[in-house]
């Protein structure tokens, strides 16, 4: 469930004591949570986050492949890339 709000919420529910994430900065300087700069795998668009303004980012697909699971994983409710500031607001108190 890499780098999605769903993944972080699930990790917290499982009782983790630290969260790990990756970040990329958009063309207009917004820091977003994403493992890859190239968003084709998770959004179906062959572009890089660094080449787009935040408002131009497409929605995250409901299903996509990860390196740690053979089948596609389903992330219902995931739409926009999470901003780093949103991450820190929602998961306040967790070491990162």
Backbone as XML, in Angstrom:
<?xml version="1.0"?>
<chain id="A" units="angstrom">
  <residue number="1" name="UNK">
    <atom name="N" x="0.825" y="-1.188" z="0.000"/>
    <atom name="CA" x="0.000" y="0.000" z="0.000"/>
    <atom name="C" x="0.866" y="1.247" z="0.000"/>
  </residue>
  <residue number="2" name="UNK">
    <atom name="N" x="1.943" y="1.192" z="-0.596"/>
    <atom name="CA" x="2.984" y="2.210" z="-0.508"/>
    <atom name="C" x="2.538" y="3.658" z="-0.629"/>
  </residue>
  <residue number="3" name="UNK">
    <atom name="N" x="2.942" y="4.449" z="0.320"/>
    <atom name="CA" x="2.807" y="5.906" z="0.267"/>
    <atom name="C" x="1.403" y="6.419" z="-0.050"/>
  </residue>
  <residue number="4" name="UNK">
    <atom name="N" x="0.411" y="5.812" z="0.557"/>
    <atom name="CA" x="-0.961" y="6.310" z="0.405"/>
    <atom name="C" x="-1.542" y="6.563" z="1.799"/>
  </residue>
  <residue number="5" name="UNK">
    <atom name="N" x="-2.541" y="7.394" z="1.841"/>
    <atom name="CA" x="-3.241" y="7.669" z="3.109"/>
    <atom name="C" x="-3.775" y="6.349" z="3.690"/>
  </residue>
  <residue number="6" name="UNK">
    <atom name="N" x="-4.302" y="5.494" z="2.826"/>
    <atom name="CA" x="-4.816" y="4.188" z="3.250"/>
    <atom name="C" x="-3.724" y="3.371" z="3.919"/>
  </residue>
  <residue number="7" name="UNK">
    <atom name="N" x="-2.536" y="3.368" z="3.325"/>
    <atom name="CA" x="-1.416" y="2.593" z="3.878"/>
    <atom name="C" x="-1.019" y="3.100" z="5.251"/>
  </residue>
  <residue number="8" name="UNK">
    <atom name="N" x="-0.910" y="4.409" z="5.383"/>
    <atom name="CA" x="-0.506" y="4.976" z="6.673"/>
    <atom name="C" x="-1.560" y="4.706" z="7.740"/>
  </residue>
  <residue number="9" name="UNK">
    <atom name="N" x="-2.825" y="4.854" z="7.392"/>
    <atom name="CA" x="-3.894" y="4.582" z="8.365"/>
    <atom name="C" x="-3.867" y="3.120" z="8.792"/>
  </residue>
  <residue number="10" name="UNK">
    <atom name="N" x="-3.632" y="2.223" z="7.844"/>
    <atom name="CA" x="-3.563" y="0.804" z="8.144"/>
    <atom name="C" x="-2.374" y="0.506" z="9.060"/>
  </residue>
  <residue number="11" name="UNK">
    <atom name="N" x="-1.239" y="1.117" z="8.801"/>
    <atom name="CA" x="-0.059" y="0.910" z="9.624"/>
    <atom name="C" x="-0.320" y="1.360" z="11.068"/>
  </residue>
  <residue number="12" name="UNK">
    <atom name="N" x="-0.955" y="2.509" z="11.209"/>
    <atom name="CA" x="-1.285" y="3.011" z="12.547"/>
    <atom name="C" x="-2.239" y="2.050" z="13.241"/>
  </residue>
  <residue number="13" name="UNK">
    <atom name="N" x="-3.221" y="1.564" z="12.501"/>
    <atom name="CA" x="-4.185" y="0.616" z="13.079"/>
    <atom name="C" x="-3.483" y="-0.674" z="13.545"/>
  </residue>
  <residue number="14" name="UNK">
    <atom name="N" x="-2.429" y="-1.077" z="12.827"/>
    <atom name="CA" x="-1.675" y="-2.275" z="13.190"/>
    <atom name="C" x="-0.706" y="-2.041" z="14.344"/>
  </residue>
  <residue number="15" name="UNK">
    <atom name="N" x="-0.549" y="-0.780" z="14.757"/>
    <atom name="CA" x="0.258" y="-0.476" z="15.923"/>
    <atom name="C" x="1.727" y="-0.168" z="15.664"/>
  </residue>
  <residue number="16" name="UNK">
    <atom name="N" x="2.060" y="0.256" z="14.468"/>
    <atom name="CA" x="3.460" y="0.599" z="14.211"/>
    <atom name="C" x="3.882" y="1.779" z="15.087"/>
  </residue>
  <residue number="17" name="UNK">
    <atom name="N" x="5.190" y="1.883" z="15.318"/>
    <atom name="CA" x="5.656" y="2.997" z="16.137"/>
    <atom name="C" x="6.482" y="3.997" z="15.344"/>
  </residue>
  <residue number="18" name="UNK">
    <atom name="N" x="6.594" y="3.813" z="14.028"/>
    <atom name="CA" x="7.275" y="4.761" z="13.161"/>
    <atom name="C" x="6.706" y="4.631" z="11.744"/>
  </residue>
  <residue number="19" name="UNK">
    <atom name="N" x="6.612" y="5.735" z="11.027"/>
    <atom name="CA" x="6.124" y="5.721" z="9.647"/>
    <atom name="C" x="7.268" y="6.115" z="8.722"/>
  </residue>
  <residue number="20" name="UNK">
    <atom name="N" x="7.330" y="5.488" z="7.549"/>
    <atom name="CA" x="8.347" y="5.786" z="6.544"/>
    <atom name="C" x="7.639" y="6.197" z="5.271"/>
  </residue>
  <residue number="21" name="UNK">
    <atom name="N" x="8.173" y="7.191" z="4.597"/>
    <atom name="CA" x="7.558" y="7.638" z="3.362"/>
    <atom name="C" x="8.605" y="8.201" z="2.418"/>
  </residue>
  <residue number="22" name="UNK">
    <atom name="N" x="8.197" y="8.455" z="1.203"/>
    <atom name="CA" x="9.023" y="9.103" z="0.189"/>
    <atom name="C" x="8.293" y="10.356" z="-0.252"/>
  </residue>
  <residue number="23" name="UNK">
    <atom name="N" x="9.033" y="11.361" z="-0.669"/>
    <atom name="CA" x="8.414" y="12.605" z="-1.115"/>
    <atom name="C" x="9.021" y="13.070" z="-2.435"/>
  </residue>
  <residue number="24" name="UNK">
    <atom name="N" x="8.219" y="13.806" z="-3.184"/>
    <atom name="CA" x="8.635" y="14.432" z="-4.440"/>
    <atom name="C" x="8.019" y="15.831" z="-4.451"/>
  </residue>
  <residue number="25" name="UNK">
    <atom name="N" x="8.740" y="16.799" z="-5.001"/>
    <atom name="CA" x="8.242" y="18.168" z="-5.065"/>
    <atom name="C" x="7.705" y="18.473" z="-6.455"/>
  </residue>
  <residue number="26" name="UNK">
    <atom name="N" x="6.498" y="19.024" z="-6.507"/>
    <atom name="CA" x="5.896" y="19.402" z="-7.786"/>
    <atom name="C" x="6.603" y="20.633" z="-8.353"/>
  </residue>
  <residue number="27" name="UNK">
    <atom name="N" x="6.305" y="20.934" z="-9.602"/>
    <atom name="CA" x="6.898" y="22.088" z="-10.283"/>
    <atom name="C" x="6.641" y="23.398" z="-9.533"/>
  </residue>
  <residue number="28" name="UNK">
    <atom name="N" x="5.471" y="23.503" z="-8.895"/>
    <atom name="CA" x="5.139" y="24.729" z="-8.161"/>
    <atom name="C" x="5.512" y="24.657" z="-6.680"/>
  </residue>
  <residue number="29" name="UNK">
    <atom name="N" x="6.326" y="23.665" z="-6.302"/>
    <atom name="CA" x="6.890" y="23.625" z="-4.959"/>
    <atom name="C" x="6.089" y="22.916" z="-3.895"/>
  </residue>
  <residue number="30" name="UNK">
    <atom name="N" x="5.055" y="22.174" z="-4.263"/>
    <atom name="CA" x="4.269" y="21.426" z="-3.281"/>
    <atom name="C" x="4.941" y="20.069" z="-3.067"/>
  </residue>
  <residue number="31" name="UNK">
    <atom name="N" x="5.231" y="19.726" z="-1.820"/>
    <atom name="CA" x="5.848" y="18.444" z="-1.502"/>
    <atom name="C" x="4.733" y="17.415" z="-1.317"/>
  </residue>
  <residue number="32" name="UNK">
    <atom name="N" x="4.775" y="16.351" z="-2.129"/>
    <atom name="CA" x="3.739" y="15.322" z="-2.079"/>
    <atom name="C" x="4.343" y="13.974" z="-1.717"/>
  </residue>
  <residue number="33" name="UNK">
    <atom name="N" x="3.500" y="13.129" z="-1.153"/>
    <atom name="CA" x="3.889" y="11.776" z="-0.792"/>
    <atom name="C" x="3.812" y="10.915" z="-2.054"/>
  </residue>
  <residue number="34" name="UNK">
    <atom name="N" x="4.939" y="10.359" z="-2.460"/>
    <atom name="CA" x="4.977" y="9.460" z="-3.613"/>
    <atom name="C" x="6.305" y="8.729" z="-3.630"/>
  </residue>
  <residue number="35" name="UNK">
    <atom name="N" x="6.262" y="7.450" z="-3.909"/>
    <atom name="CA" x="7.500" y="6.674" z="-4.034"/>
    <atom name="C" x="8.222" y="7.016" z="-5.325"/>
  </residue>
  <residue number="36" name="UNK">
    <atom name="N" x="7.458" y="7.216" z="-6.400"/>
    <atom name="CA" x="8.026" y="7.456" z="-7.720"/>
    <atom name="C" x="7.770" y="8.878" z="-8.189"/>
  </residue>
  <residue number="37" name="UNK">
    <atom name="N" x="8.704" y="9.428" z="-8.910"/>
    <atom name="CA" x="8.475" y="10.692" z="-9.607"/>
    <atom name="C" x="7.598" y="10.429" z="-10.834"/>
  </residue>
  <residue number="38" name="UNK">
    <atom name="N" x="7.869" y="9.335" z="-11.540"/>
    <atom name="CA" x="7.083" y="8.915" z="-12.711"/>
    <atom name="C" x="5.774" y="8.306" z="-12.201"/>
  </residue>
  <residue number="39" name="UNK">
    <atom name="N" x="4.639" y="8.873" z="-12.609"/>
    <atom name="CA" x="3.352" y="8.442" z="-12.033"/>
    <atom name="C" x="2.554" y="7.494" z="-12.924"/>
  </residue>
  <residue number="40" name="UNK">
    <atom name="N" x="3.174" y="6.970" z="-13.955"/>
    <atom name="CA" x="2.436" y="6.076" z="-14.857"/>
    <atom name="C" x="1.873" y="4.852" z="-14.136"/>
  </residue>
  <residue number="41" name="UNK">
    <atom name="N" x="2.658" y="4.230" z="-13.274"/>
    <atom name="CA" x="2.218" y="3.005" z="-12.592"/>
    <atom name="C" x="1.025" y="3.252" z="-11.676"/>
  </residue>
  <residue number="42" name="UNK">
    <atom name="N" x="1.000" y="4.380" z="-10.982"/>
    <atom name="CA" x="-0.078" y="4.586" z="-10.005"/>
    <atom name="C" x="-1.192" y="5.506" z="-10.476"/>
  </residue>
  <residue number="43" name="UNK">
    <atom name="N" x="-0.952" y="6.242" z="-11.558"/>
    <atom name="CA" x="-1.987" y="7.158" z="-12.045"/>
    <atom name="C" x="-2.313" y="6.947" z="-13.516"/>
  </residue>
  <residue number="44" name="UNK">
    <atom name="N" x="-1.552" y="6.079" z="-14.199"/>
    <atom name="CA" x="-1.848" y="5.789" z="-15.595"/>
    <atom name="C" x="-1.459" y="6.892" z="-16.563"/>
  </residue>
  <residue number="45" name="UNK">
    <atom name="N" x="-0.627" y="7.833" z="-16.115"/>
    <atom name="CA" x="-0.209" y="8.960" z="-16.942"/>
    <atom name="C" x="1.316" y="8.956" z="-17.004"/>
  </residue>
  <residue number="46" name="UNK">
    <atom name="N" x="1.849" y="8.971" z="-18.197"/>
    <atom name="CA" x="3.305" y="8.920" z="-18.352"/>
    <atom name="C" x="3.889" y="10.331" z="-18.211"/>
  </residue>
  <residue number="47" name="UNK">
    <atom name="N" x="3.991" y="10.784" z="-16.971"/>
    <atom name="CA" x="4.551" y="12.109" z="-16.655"/>
    <atom name="C" x="5.262" y="12.032" z="-15.318"/>
  </residue>
  <residue number="48" name="UNK">
    <atom name="N" x="6.046" y="13.034" z="-15.050"/>
    <atom name="CA" x="6.747" y="13.134" z="-13.769"/>
    <atom name="C" x="6.100" y="14.205" z="-12.900"/>
  </residue>
  <residue number="49" name="UNK">
    <atom name="N" x="6.073" y="13.941" z="-11.613"/>
    <atom name="CA" x="5.526" y="14.902" z="-10.661"/>
    <atom name="C" x="6.280" y="16.224" z="-10.750"/>
  </residue>
  <residue number="50" name="UNK">
    <atom name="N" x="7.592" y="16.157" z="-10.906"/>
    <atom name="CA" x="8.413" y="17.361" z="-10.930"/>
    <atom name="C" x="8.127" y="18.260" z="-12.126"/>
  </residue>
  <residue number="51" name="UNK">
    <atom name="N" x="7.430" y="17.730" z="-13.133"/>
    <atom name="CA" x="7.085" y="18.510" z="-14.326"/>
    <atom name="C" x="5.676" y="19.085" z="-14.278"/>
  </residue>
  <residue number="52" name="UNK">
    <atom name="N" x="4.972" y="18.862" z="-13.170"/>
    <atom name="CA" x="3.573" y="19.270" z="-13.073"/>
    <atom name="C" x="3.337" y="20.123" z="-11.832"/>
  </residue>
  <residue number="53" name="UNK">
    <atom name="N" x="2.399" y="21.065" z="-11.929"/>
    <atom name="CA" x="1.924" y="21.782" z="-10.756"/>
    <atom name="C" x="1.003" y="20.854" z="-9.970"/>
  </residue>
  <residue number="54" name="UNK">
    <atom name="N" x="0.843" y="21.116" z="-8.683"/>
    <atom name="CA" x="0.014" y="20.233" z="-7.857"/>
    <atom name="C" x="-1.393" y="20.070" z="-8.434"/>
  </residue>
  <residue number="55" name="UNK">
    <atom name="N" x="-2.003" y="21.157" z="-8.865"/>
    <atom name="CA" x="-3.370" y="21.087" z="-9.393"/>
    <atom name="C" x="-3.472" y="20.287" z="-10.690"/>
  </residue>
  <residue number="56" name="UNK">
    <atom name="N" x="-2.356" y="20.049" z="-11.349"/>
    <atom name="CA" x="-2.349" y="19.258" z="-12.582"/>
    <atom name="C" x="-2.232" y="17.763" z="-12.325"/>
  </residue>
  <residue number="57" name="UNK">
    <atom name="N" x="-1.854" y="17.374" z="-11.108"/>
    <atom name="CA" x="-1.672" y="15.953" z="-10.825"/>
    <atom name="C" x="-2.988" y="15.200" z="-10.997"/>
  </residue>
  <residue number="58" name="UNK">
    <atom name="N" x="-2.958" y="14.075" z="-11.703"/>
    <atom name="CA" x="-4.185" y="13.291" z="-11.867"/>
    <atom name="C" x="-4.487" y="12.508" z="-10.595"/>
  </residue>
  <residue number="59" name="UNK">
    <atom name="N" x="-5.639" y="11.908" z="-10.561"/>
    <atom name="CA" x="-5.994" y="11.050" z="-9.437"/>
    <atom name="C" x="-5.160" y="9.779" z="-9.459"/>
  </residue>
  <residue number="60" name="UNK">
    <atom name="N" x="-4.961" y="9.222" z="-8.283"/>
    <atom name="CA" x="-4.312" y="7.927" z="-8.151"/>
    <atom name="C" x="-5.325" y="6.867" z="-8.575"/>
  </residue>
  <residue number="61" name="UNK">
    <atom name="N" x="-4.864" y="5.892" z="-9.347"/>
    <atom name="CA" x="-5.749" y="4.795" z="-9.754"/>
    <atom name="C" x="-6.212" y="4.020" z="-8.527"/>
  </residue>
  <residue number="62" name="UNK">
    <atom name="N" x="-7.356" y="3.392" z="-8.647"/>
    <atom name="CA" x="-7.865" y="2.569" z="-7.550"/>
    <atom name="C" x="-7.050" y="1.310" z="-7.345"/>
  </residue>
  <residue number="63" name="UNK">
    <atom name="N" x="-6.397" y="0.812" z="-8.399"/>
    <atom name="CA" x="-5.593" y="-0.406" z="-8.309"/>
    <atom name="C" x="-4.270" y="-0.166" z="-9.005"/>
  </residue>
  <residue number="64" name="UNK">
    <atom name="N" x="-3.206" y="-0.705" z="-8.418"/>
    <atom name="CA" x="-1.922" y="-0.659" z="-9.107"/>
    <atom name="C" x="-0.970" y="-1.705" z="-8.537"/>
  </residue>
  <residue number="65" name="UNK">
    <atom name="N" x="0.040" y="-2.019" z="-9.309"/>
    <atom name="CA" x="1.033" y="-3.011" z="-8.908"/>
    <atom name="C" x="2.075" y="-2.384" z="-7.991"/>
  </residue>
  <residue number="66" name="UNK">
    <atom name="N" x="2.562" y="-3.194" z="-7.073"/>
    <atom name="CA" x="3.656" y="-2.781" z="-6.200"/>
    <atom name="C" x="4.780" y="-3.796" z="-6.339"/>
  </residue>
  <residue number="67" name="UNK">
    <atom name="N" x="5.931" y="-3.468" z="-5.836"/>
    <atom name="CA" x="7.061" y="-4.383" z="-5.911"/>
    <atom name="C" x="6.963" y="-5.505" z="-4.881"/>
  </residue>
  <residue number="68" name="UNK">
    <atom name="N" x="6.084" y="-5.392" z="-3.906"/>
    <atom name="CA" x="6.032" y="-6.377" z="-2.836"/>
    <atom name="C" x="4.816" y="-7.301" z="-2.886"/>
  </residue>
  <residue number="69" name="UNK">
    <atom name="N" x="3.990" y="-7.185" z="-3.916"/>
    <atom name="CA" x="2.825" y="-8.067" z="-4.039"/>
    <atom name="C" x="2.679" y="-8.513" z="-5.485"/>
  </residue>
  <residue number="70" name="UNK">
    <atom name="N" x="2.332" y="-9.784" z="-5.679"/>
    <atom name="CA" x="2.185" y="-10.313" z="-7.035"/>
    <atom name="C" x="0.935" y="-9.773" z="-7.726"/>
  </residue>
  <residue number="71" name="UNK">
    <atom name="N" x="-0.122" y="-9.585" z="-6.961"/>
    <atom name="CA" x="-1.376" y="-9.104" z="-7.533"/>
    <atom name="C" x="-1.474" y="-7.582" z="-7.393"/>
  </residue>
  <residue number="72" name="UNK">
    <atom name="N" x="-2.366" y="-7.001" z="-8.177"/>
    <atom name="CA" x="-2.617" y="-5.566" z="-8.021"/>
    <atom name="C" x="-3.279" y="-5.328" z="-6.673"/>
  </residue>
  <residue number="73" name="UNK">
    <atom name="N" x="-2.921" y="-4.236" z="-6.050"/>
    <atom name="CA" x="-3.538" y="-3.875" z="-4.781"/>
    <atom name="C" x="-4.609" y="-2.826" z="-5.029"/>
  </residue>
  <residue number="74" name="UNK">
    <atom name="N" x="-5.635" y="-2.868" z="-4.208"/>
    <atom name="CA" x="-6.776" y="-1.980" z="-4.377"/>
    <atom name="C" x="-6.757" y="-0.923" z="-3.275"/>
  </residue>
  <residue number="75" name="UNK">
    <atom name="N" x="-6.849" y="0.345" z="-3.678"/>
    <atom name="CA" x="-6.839" y="1.458" z="-2.736"/>
    <atom name="C" x="-8.095" y="2.289" z="-2.920"/>
  </residue>
  <residue number="76" name="UNK">
    <atom name="N" x="-9.249" y="1.770" z="-2.510"/>
    <atom name="CA" x="-10.478" y="2.536" z="-2.683"/>
    <atom name="C" x="-10.415" y="3.825" z="-1.877"/>
  </residue>
  <residue number="77" name="UNK">
    <atom name="N" x="-10.897" y="4.874" z="-2.463"/>
    <atom name="CA" x="-10.924" y="6.148" z="-1.764"/>
    <atom name="C" x="-9.679" y="6.986" z="-1.954"/>
  </residue>
  <residue number="78" name="UNK">
    <atom name="N" x="-8.630" y="6.414" z="-2.526"/>
    <atom name="CA" x="-7.418" y="7.199" z="-2.798"/>
    <atom name="C" x="-7.667" y="7.987" z="-4.070"/>
  </residue>
  <residue number="79" name="UNK">
    <atom name="N" x="-7.478" y="9.263" z="-4.000"/>
    <atom name="CA" x="-7.712" y="10.086" z="-5.182"/>
    <atom name="C" x="-6.525" y="10.991" z="-5.445"/>
  </residue>
  <residue number="80" name="UNK">
    <atom name="N" x="-6.379" y="12.022" z="-4.686"/>
    <atom name="CA" x="-5.285" y="12.967" z="-4.893"/>
    <atom name="C" x="-4.027" y="12.494" z="-4.163"/>
  </residue>
  <residue number="81" name="UNK">
    <atom name="N" x="-2.893" y="12.927" z="-4.684"/>
    <atom name="CA" x="-1.641" y="12.695" z="-3.977"/>
    <atom name="C" x="-1.691" y="13.476" z="-2.668"/>
  </residue>
  <residue number="82" name="UNK">
    <atom name="N" x="-1.259" y="12.849" z="-1.598"/>
    <atom name="CA" x="-1.275" y="13.483" z="-0.288"/>
    <atom name="C" x="-0.111" y="14.463" z="-0.181"/>
  </residue>
  <residue number="83" name="UNK">
    <atom name="N" x="-0.404" y="15.658" z="0.294"/>
    <atom name="CA" x="0.646" y="16.641" z="0.532"/>
    <atom name="C" x="1.382" y="16.275" z="1.823"/>
  </residue>
  <residue number="84" name="UNK">
    <atom name="N" x="2.665" y="16.574" z="1.869"/>
    <atom name="CA" x="3.441" y="16.280" z="3.069"/>
    <atom name="C" x="2.856" y="16.989" z="4.282"/>
  </residue>
  <residue number="85" name="UNK">
    <atom name="N" x="2.378" y="18.214" z="4.109"/>
    <atom name="CA" x="1.785" y="18.932" z="5.246"/>
    <atom name="C" x="0.528" y="18.216" z="5.752"/>
  </residue>
  <residue number="86" name="UNK">
    <atom name="N" x="-0.255" y="17.605" z="4.854"/>
    <atom name="CA" x="-1.432" y="16.827" z="5.269"/>
    <atom name="C" x="-1.004" y="15.589" z="6.050"/>
  </residue>
  <residue number="87" name="UNK">
    <atom name="N" x="0.070" y="14.965" z="5.590"/>
    <atom name="CA" x="0.619" y="13.792" z="6.272"/>
    <atom name="C" x="0.973" y="14.147" z="7.721"/>
  </residue>
  <residue number="88" name="UNK">
    <atom name="N" x="1.713" y="15.251" z="7.901"/>
    <atom name="CA" x="2.116" y="15.644" z="9.251"/>
    <atom name="C" x="0.921" y="16.060" z="10.115"/>
  </residue>
  <residue number="89" name="UNK">
    <atom name="N" x="-0.110" y="16.621" z="9.508"/>
    <atom name="CA" x="-1.303" y="16.978" z="10.275"/>
    <atom name="C" x="-2.046" y="15.735" z="10.738"/>
  </residue>
  <residue number="90" name="UNK">
    <atom name="N" x="-2.223" y="14.788" z="9.827"/>
    <atom name="CA" x="-3.001" y="13.596" z="10.177"/>
    <atom name="C" x="-2.250" y="12.641" z="11.100"/>
  </residue>
  <residue number="91" name="UNK">
    <atom name="N" x="-0.946" y="12.538" z="10.916"/>
    <atom name="CA" x="-0.175" y="11.554" z="11.675"/>
    <atom name="C" x="0.773" y="12.227" z="12.668"/>
  </residue>
  <residue number="92" name="UNK">
    <atom name="N" x="0.288" y="13.316" z="13.240"/>
    <atom name="CA" x="1.032" y="14.063" z="14.254"/>
    <atom name="C" x="1.427" y="13.128" z="15.395"/>
  </residue>
  <residue number="93" name="UNK">
    <atom name="N" x="2.649" y="13.248" z="15.833"/>
    <atom name="CA" x="3.100" y="12.446" z="16.969"/>
    <atom name="C" x="3.821" y="11.167" z="16.579"/>
  </residue>
  <residue number="94" name="UNK">
    <atom name="N" x="3.732" y="10.775" z="15.321"/>
    <atom name="CA" x="4.429" y="9.581" z="14.876"/>
    <atom name="C" x="5.814" y="9.952" z="14.344"/>
  </residue>
  <residue number="95" name="UNK">
    <atom name="N" x="6.859" y="9.299" z="14.816"/>
    <atom name="CA" x="8.171" y="9.529" z="14.227"/>
    <atom name="C" x="8.144" y="9.122" z="12.754"/>
  </residue>
  <residue number="96" name="UNK">
    <atom name="N" x="8.876" y="9.880" z="11.937"/>
    <atom name="CA" x="8.904" y="9.606" z="10.498"/>
    <atom name="C" x="10.344" y="9.370" z="10.083"/>
  </residue>
</chain>
